[in-house]
Amino acid sequence: MRTRSLLALAGSATALALVWATPASAAGTVLTTGSTGGTAVAVGDTLTAPLATGTTANFYSSATGTSGVKCTASQFTAKVTGNPTAPGTATESVTAHTFNSSTCTSNVTGVLGVNGVTINNLPYSATITSGGVLTVSPPSGSVIQATVQLRTLLGTVTCVYQAPSLTGKADNADSSINFTNQQFTKSSGSSLCFANGYFTAKYAPVTDAGVRVYVN
């Protein structure tokens, strides 16, 4: 009887330990730093990411072509507005998305150079799911807008492109965000401005105060 009592007590203690441990392991948030399941990213923290080393941000006239504008320096900045328990959906406010125009070039016929690439109508809202799907949306009643200024023999040409939203994919292997052929439509500009712009870029690593960010 005593042996059975001790076994029963040991079994109960083990069960209690498992019950206690389960909420702790399940309490990880969607965004963490250091590793998957690491330290929770705090609401209010600022995340930044440059272009991945050796890559370019491309704004081409077609999804399969190579004609358009490309830049070798770009960065986005976002403030975390919600980071719930995983699995779930974290929220962010994209406060800046910049391109260094001195690193931008164009191979469009008649274009001598790029004076600037500017993202308008900021801030944008963003959501990222535990599955790594990032969706960037404009403010209500607005659009995601990019203004590209091209230098030509006849002076500066301004091309304005718009999109209803953007979709990217997070990858924990290098803490990256990938945008692939995100379509913009020309809303204004001369004939030198292509009718559609397809945006492709890889930003990595995404960091919080210099520490890599992971999606859970």
C-alpha positions as CSV (number, residue, x, y, z in Angstrom):
1,M,0.0,0.0,0.0
2,R,2.8,2.4,0.9
3,T,4.5,1.6,-2.5
4,R,1.3,2.4,-4.3
5,S,0.8,5.6,-2.4
6,L,4.3,6.8,-3.2
7,L,3.8,6.0,-6.9
8,A,0.5,7.8,-6.9
9,L,2.1,10.8,-5.3
10,A,4.9,10.8,-7.8
11,G,2.5,10.6,-10.7
12,S,0.5,13.5,-9.3
13,A,3.6,15.6,-8.9
14,T,4.6,14.9,-12.5
15,A,1.2,15.8,-13.8
16,L,1.2,19.0,-11.8
17,A,4.7,19.9,-13.2
18,L,3.4,19.3,-16.7
19,V,0.3,21.4,-16.2
20,W,2.5,24.2,-14.8
21,A,5.0,24.0,-17.6
22,T,2.5,23.9,-20.5
23,P,1.2,27.5,-20.1
24,A,4.8,28.8,-19.9
25,S,5.9,27.1,-23.1
26,A,2.7,28.2,-24.9
27,A,3.0,31.8,-23.7
28,G,5.6,32.8,-26.3
29,T,4.6,35.8,-28.5
30,V,4.5,36.0,-32.3
31,L,7.6,38.3,-32.4
32,T,10.6,37.4,-30.4
33,T,14.3,38.4,-30.3
34,G,17.4,36.3,-30.1
35,S,15.7,33.1,-31.3
36,T,12.4,31.5,-32.0
37,G,10.6,31.3,-28.7
38,G,13.0,33.9,-27.4
39,T,12.4,37.2,-25.6
40,A,9.1,38.8,-26.5
41,V,9.3,42.0,-28.6
42,A,7.7,44.8,-26.5
43,V,4.8,46.8,-27.9
44,G,6.3,50.2,-28.8
45,D,9.7,48.8,-29.9
46,T,11.0,50.0,-33.2
47,L,12.1,47.4,-35.8
48,T,14.4,48.2,-38.7
49,A,15.8,46.3,-41.7
50,P,18.1,47.3,-44.5
51,L,18.3,45.5,-47.9
52,A,19.9,42.1,-47.6
53,T,23.6,42.3,-48.4
54,G,24.3,41.9,-52.0
55,T,20.7,42.4,-53.2
56,T,18.8,45.3,-54.8
57,A,15.3,46.7,-54.5
58,N,13.8,46.5,-58.0
59,F,11.0,48.4,-59.5
60,Y,10.6,46.9,-62.9
61,S,8.0,47.4,-65.7
62,S,7.0,43.7,-65.8
63,A,7.0,40.7,-63.5
64,T,9.5,38.9,-65.7
65,G,11.5,41.8,-67.2
66,T,14.6,43.7,-66.1
67,S,13.7,47.2,-67.3
68,G,13.1,49.9,-64.8
69,V,14.7,51.2,-61.6
70,K,16.9,49.4,-59.0
71,C,18.5,50.6,-55.8
72,T,21.2,49.1,-53.7
73,A,20.4,50.9,-50.5
74,S,16.9,50.9,-48.8
75,Q,15.5,50.5,-45.3
76,F,12.2,50.2,-43.6
77,T,11.3,51.2,-40.1
78,A,8.2,49.9,-38.2
79,K,6.8,50.3,-34.7
80,V,5.3,47.3,-33.0
81,T,1.7,48.0,-32.0
82,G,0.6,44.5,-30.9
83,N,2.4,41.3,-30.2
84,P,0.0,38.6,-29.0
85,T,0.6,35.0,-27.9
86,A,1.6,32.7,-30.7
87,P,0.1,31.4,-32.8
88,G,-1.5,34.7,-33.7
89,T,-1.1,38.0,-35.7
90,A,1.3,40.8,-34.6
91,T,0.6,44.4,-35.7
92,E,3.0,47.2,-36.7
93,S,3.0,50.7,-37.9
94,V,5.4,51.3,-40.9
95,T,6.7,54.7,-40.2
96,A,9.4,54.9,-42.8
97,H,10.5,53.2,-46.0
98,T,13.4,54.9,-47.6
99,F,15.6,54.5,-50.7
100,N,19.0,56.2,-51.1
101,S,18.6,57.8,-54.5
102,S,22.4,58.0,-55.0
103,T,22.4,54.2,-55.2
104,C,19.5,54.0,-57.7
105,T,19.9,53.5,-61.4
106,S,17.6,53.1,-64.4
107,N,18.0,51.3,-67.7
108,V,14.8,52.8,-69.3
109,T,15.5,54.3,-72.7
110,G,15.7,58.1,-72.5
111,V,16.4,58.1,-68.8
112,L,19.8,59.4,-67.6
113,G,19.4,58.8,-63.9
114,V,17.2,58.6,-60.8
115,N,16.7,61.7,-58.7
116,G,14.6,60.1,-56.1
117,V,12.3,57.3,-54.9
118,T,9.8,58.3,-52.2
119,I,7.1,56.3,-50.4
120,N,4.1,58.5,-49.7
121,N,1.1,58.4,-47.4
122,L,2.9,56.9,-44.4
123,P,2.4,55.6,-41.9
124,Y,1.1,52.3,-43.1
125,S,-0.3,49.5,-41.0
126,A,1.1,46.0,-41.2
127,T,0.2,42.6,-39.9
128,I,2.4,39.5,-39.6
129,T,1.0,36.1,-38.9
130,S,2.7,33.2,-37.1
131,G,2.9,31.6,-40.6
132,G,5.2,34.5,-41.7
133,V,2.8,36.3,-44.0
134,L,3.3,40.1,-43.9
135,T,0.5,42.4,-45.2
136,V,1.1,46.1,-45.5
137,S,-2.0,48.3,-45.8
138,P,-2.5,52.1,-46.3
139,P,-4.6,54.3,-44.0
140,S,-8.4,54.1,-44.6
141,G,-9.4,55.8,-47.8
142,S,-5.7,56.0,-49.0
143,V,-3.3,53.9,-51.1
144,I,0.3,52.8,-50.9
145,Q,2.1,55.2,-53.2
146,A,5.6,55.5,-54.6
147,T,6.9,58.6,-56.4
148,V,9.8,58.0,-58.7
149,Q,11.7,61.0,-60.2
150,L,13.7,60.3,-63.3
151,R,16.3,62.6,-64.8
152,T,16.0,63.0,-68.6
153,L,17.5,65.3,-71.3
154,L,14.2,67.3,-71.1
155,G,14.4,67.6,-67.3
156,T,12.9,65.7,-64.4
157,V,10.0,63.4,-65.0
158,T,7.8,62.4,-62.0
159,C,6.1,59.0,-62.1
160,V,3.5,58.2,-59.4
161,Y,2.5,54.6,-58.8
162,Q,-0.1,53.2,-56.4
163,A,-1.1,49.8,-54.9
164,P,-3.9,48.8,-52.6
165,S,-1.6,46.7,-50.4
166,L,1.6,44.8,-50.3
167,T,2.3,41.2,-49.3
168,G,5.6,39.9,-48.1
169,K,7.0,36.7,-46.5
170,A,9.1,36.4,-43.3
171,D,11.9,33.8,-43.1
172,N,13.5,33.0,-39.8
173,A,16.6,31.5,-41.4
174,D,18.0,35.1,-41.9
175,S,15.3,37.2,-40.2
176,S,14.3,38.5,-43.6
177,I,11.2,40.0,-45.2
178,N,10.8,39.2,-48.9
179,F,8.6,41.1,-51.4
180,T,8.2,39.5,-54.8
181,N,6.6,41.2,-57.8
182,Q,4.3,43.4,-55.9
183,Q,2.3,45.3,-58.5
184,F,1.9,49.1,-58.6
185,T,-0.2,50.9,-61.3
186,K,0.8,54.2,-62.7
187,S,-1.5,57.0,-61.6
188,S,0.3,59.9,-63.3
189,G,3.5,60.6,-65.3
190,S,4.8,60.9,-68.8
191,S,5.3,58.2,-71.5
192,L,8.7,57.5,-70.0
193,C,6.9,56.2,-66.9
194,F,6.1,52.5,-67.5
195,A,2.4,51.6,-67.0
196,N,3.0,49.1,-64.2
197,G,5.7,48.8,-61.6
198,Y,6.6,45.5,-60.0
199,F,8.4,45.8,-56.7
200,T,10.8,43.1,-55.5
201,A,13.2,43.4,-52.5
202,K,14.6,41.4,-49.6
203,Y,15.2,43.1,-46.3
204,A,17.4,41.5,-43.8
205,P,18.0,41.2,-41.0
206,V,15.0,42.6,-39.2
207,T,16.3,43.8,-35.8
208,D,15.0,45.3,-32.6
209,A,17.8,47.4,-31.0
210,G,20.3,45.4,-33.0
211,V,19.0,42.0,-32.0
212,R,17.5,39.8,-34.7
213,V,13.7,39.3,-34.7
214,Y,12.0,36.0,-35.3
215,V,8.4,35.0,-36.1
216,N,6.7,32.3,-34.1
